Amino acid sequence: MLSHDEIKDTAYGIGFDLCGVARARTFLKNAEAFDLWLDRGYDSSLEYMRRNCDKRMDVKQLVEGAQTIVVCAVSYKSSISGGYQSTDRCKIASYACNRDYHKTLKKMLQQLLRALQERHPSLEGRAFVDSAPILEKQYAVEAGLGWIGRQSLLITPKYGSYVLLGELVLNTESDAYDKPMQTVGCGECRRCIEACPTGAIVEEMTIDTSRCISCRTIESDNTSAIDLHGWIFGCDECQNCCPYNSQAKRQRNPSFDPLFDPRDISSEEWQAMSEEDFSLRFGSTPLKRSGLERIKKNI
């Protein structure tokens, strides 16, 4: 059996800002809400959301023998987060100004797994960072990291919603599990809903991706004709207005330091940029997923 305290102490030593331990379970209530979301067509061009729905709601169908979910988070708040002016026309979501978090978090999770396996040789597990249909935000709630806000993002008391998540799915039970938070939440605040410039938050914790600027600037199918309001990759509007984010601590892990500041790059510079220059400057960031031509089109 794993030690709850050992898991968390090891995770913090590796550089995670938050860590929680949850029991693997099936989420029937989430399944009902997800089916309704799909029925309403709010997935728009995200066809992959309709695949592996059974595994999405039951991690034991994704990883045989799953017993324990370790949810880890790293803050990425920087001077870019919430730092744009209304007149800026080449805005990029602040997480995308860093090295691609998928690779960084995956390495950290694998380091955590190896450390646990050294003490528990029979332990088996898999690390996930947006790489499988797992309800990571719901598991983060179960593990006591925070709650899901009205904009459908995980909100944590210390770091707001400027956090990146990764999970270890383990085949061994822990001697203790964290409990969801009971004393915090969004209260009556609706700033994120009111701040969304395209009305993509159609109701609490419900996003119409056909209206979502983040989706429209990144996903391959960009048929929706919406005003991007100066965003050329991703969107932070529903985060910039959150009171928890205004009070959140800046990131401390140097692996998540920004590699560039979009405010220093004009639209003319973007339009004149070559593919070679783009690859050299941004090839290690999430912008690679979109590509230069897509960014120019968004501008």
HURATA-V473183 format. One record per pair of residues at least 24 apart in sequence whose ideal C-beta (glycine too) atoms are under 6 Angstrom apart, sorted by the first residue. I is the first residue (numbers start at 1). J is the second residue. D is the distance in Angstrom with one decimal. If there is no record, write none. Layout:
i=<I | I>
j=<J | J>
d=<D | D>
//
This chain:
i=<1 | 1 | 2 | 2 | 3 | 4 | 4 | 4 | 7 | 10 | 10 | 11 | 11 | 14 | 14 | 14 | 15 | 16 | 16 | 17 | 17 | 17 | 18 | 18 | 19 | 20 | 20 | 20 | 20 | 20 | 21 | 21 | 21 | 21 | 21 | 22 | 22 | 22 | 22 | 23 | 24 | 24 | 24 | 24 | 24 | 26 | 27 | 27 | 27 | 30 | 31 | 42 | 44 | 44 | 45 | 45 | 46 | 52 | 55 | 56 | 59 | 62 | 63 | 63 | 65 | 66 | 67 | 67 | 67 | 68 | 68 | 69 | 69 | 69 | 70 | 71 | 71 | 71 | 71 | 72 | 73 | 73 | 73 | 74 | 74 | 75 | 75 | 75 | 75 | 76 | 76 | 76 | 76 | 77 | 77 | 77 | 77 | 78 | 80 | 81 | 82 | 88 | 89 | 89 | 90 | 90 | 90 | 91 | 91 | 92 | 92 | 93 | 93 | 96 | 96 | 96 | 96 | 97 | 97 | 98 | 98 | 99 | 100 | 101 | 102 | 104 | 105 | 105 | 109 | 109 | 113 | 123 | 124 | 125 | 125 | 125 | 126 | 127 | 128 | 129 | 136 | 136 | 140 | 141 | 143 | 144 | 144 | 144 | 144 | 147 | 148 | 149 | 150 | 150 | 150 | 150 | 151 | 151 | 151 | 152 | 152 | 155 | 157 | 159 | 160 | 160 | 160 | 160 | 161 | 162 | 191 | 192 | 195 | 195 | 195 | 196 | 196 | 197 | 198 | 217 | 218 | 228 | 232 | 232 | 232 | 233 | 233 | 267 | 270 | 271>
j=<173 | 175 | 172 | 174 | 175 | 174 | 175 | 176 | 70 | 112 | 115 | 72 | 112 | 108 | 111 | 112 | 253 | 72 | 74 | 73 | 74 | 75 | 73 | 145 | 72 | 71 | 143 | 144 | 145 | 178 | 70 | 143 | 174 | 177 | 178 | 69 | 139 | 142 | 143 | 177 | 59 | 60 | 66 | 67 | 69 | 58 | 57 | 135 | 138 | 138 | 57 | 208 | 209 | 210 | 219 | 221 | 209 | 133 | 133 | 133 | 134 | 132 | 126 | 169 | 171 | 169 | 171 | 172 | 173 | 170 | 174 | 139 | 167 | 169 | 168 | 139 | 140 | 143 | 167 | 166 | 145 | 163 | 165 | 164 | 253 | 159 | 162 | 163 | 251 | 162 | 164 | 251 | 256 | 162 | 248 | 250 | 251 | 258 | 258 | 162 | 240 | 230 | 230 | 267 | 232 | 262 | 267 | 230 | 231 | 233 | 262 | 234 | 236 | 233 | 234 | 286 | 287 | 258 | 260 | 256 | 258 | 284 | 286 | 164 | 129 | 255 | 129 | 166 | 166 | 168 | 168 | 172 | 171 | 168 | 169 | 170 | 169 | 168 | 167 | 166 | 165 | 167 | 165 | 180 | 178 | 178 | 179 | 180 | 181 | 185 | 205 | 186 | 186 | 192 | 193 | 204 | 192 | 201 | 238 | 205 | 207 | 244 | 184 | 248 | 242 | 244 | 245 | 248 | 239 | 248 | 241 | 238 | 237 | 238 | 241 | 237 | 238 | 229 | 226 | 298 | 290 | 298 | 295 | 298 | 299 | 287 | 290 | 299 | 299 | 296>
d=<5.5 | 5.3 | 5.4 | 4.6 | 5.8 | 5.0 | 5.7 | 3.9 | 5.8 | 6.0 | 5.1 | 5.4 | 5.6 | 5.4 | 5.4 | 5.6 | 5.0 | 4.3 | 5.9 | 5.9 | 5.4 | 4.9 | 4.0 | 5.1 | 5.0 | 5.0 | 2.6 | 4.7 | 4.8 | 4.5 | 5.7 | 5.9 | 5.2 | 5.4 | 5.4 | 4.6 | 5.2 | 3.9 | 4.1 | 5.1 | 5.1 | 5.9 | 4.3 | 5.6 | 5.7 | 4.4 | 5.1 | 5.9 | 5.9 | 5.9 | 4.4 | 4.7 | 4.5 | 3.8 | 5.7 | 3.6 | 5.7 | 4.5 | 5.2 | 3.9 | 5.9 | 6.0 | 5.6 | 4.5 | 4.2 | 5.0 | 5.9 | 5.8 | 4.9 | 4.4 | 5.0 | 5.0 | 5.8 | 5.8 | 4.1 | 5.2 | 4.8 | 4.3 | 5.4 | 5.2 | 6.0 | 4.3 | 5.3 | 5.2 | 5.7 | 4.2 | 5.8 | 5.7 | 4.3 | 5.5 | 5.8 | 5.1 | 4.8 | 3.9 | 5.3 | 5.3 | 5.4 | 5.0 | 5.8 | 5.7 | 4.4 | 5.6 | 4.5 | 5.7 | 5.5 | 5.6 | 5.4 | 5.0 | 4.8 | 4.6 | 4.3 | 2.7 | 5.2 | 5.4 | 5.4 | 4.3 | 5.9 | 4.3 | 5.9 | 5.2 | 5.7 | 5.2 | 5.4 | 4.8 | 4.9 | 5.1 | 4.6 | 4.1 | 4.9 | 5.6 | 5.8 | 5.4 | 4.7 | 5.2 | 5.9 | 4.1 | 5.1 | 5.6 | 4.8 | 4.4 | 4.9 | 5.8 | 6.0 | 5.4 | 4.9 | 3.8 | 5.8 | 6.0 | 5.9 | 5.4 | 5.9 | 5.4 | 5.7 | 5.4 | 5.7 | 4.8 | 3.9 | 5.7 | 4.0 | 4.8 | 5.4 | 5.5 | 5.5 | 5.0 | 5.9 | 4.1 | 3.6 | 3.7 | 5.2 | 5.9 | 4.3 | 4.0 | 5.3 | 5.9 | 4.2 | 6.0 | 5.5 | 4.7 | 5.2 | 5.2 | 5.6 | 6.0 | 5.3 | 4.2 | 5.4 | 5.8 | 5.7 | 5.1 | 5.7 | 5.8>
//
